[in-house]
């Protein structure tokens, strides 16, 4: 059932102090019906370096990839910013938050975090777009791009995801209820 929910493919970028980083993200959804106050939910796994930088800075940018930016999936999705500067050869500008706005994207949202929810293995950041720009082209989705990946990339991606699924299974139940505490609920925890 969930396979039909195909989110846009985006590079989530962040600046925290002097450090910039970006990663590929496929779990992004609109979170507001108020057009002049656009909000999104951006899910970032706890193990990703980008997660730590967003948590420290309280800002991020969502760069919606264009169909012609297939190489960025490998550059930003298959290695960690802990090991190297993933944006060293990726042209970008900055705006209000200082987060990288990648050149050539379909469009971007420059955002601040307004709230967050712990999912055990990931954090769902509720972000408010401070600046939005559509550049043009054709937006990429994971559903559309997956069949276009070179076989070596697809196999490496599958191995990476399999490892992340194992980590997620171990951590999904490790959620602190925080603000969500409903003693009247009869649903099993």
PyMOL commands that set and color helices and strands:
alter all, ss='L'
color gray80, all
select helices_A, chain A and resi 2-4+49-57+67-69+71-77+142-148+151-171
alter helices_A, ss='H'
color red, helices_A
select strands_A, chain A and resi 10-16+19-25+28-30+39-45+59-64+92-93+101-102+107-118+122-134
alter strands_A, ss='S'
color yellow, strands_A
deselect
rebuild
show_as cartoon
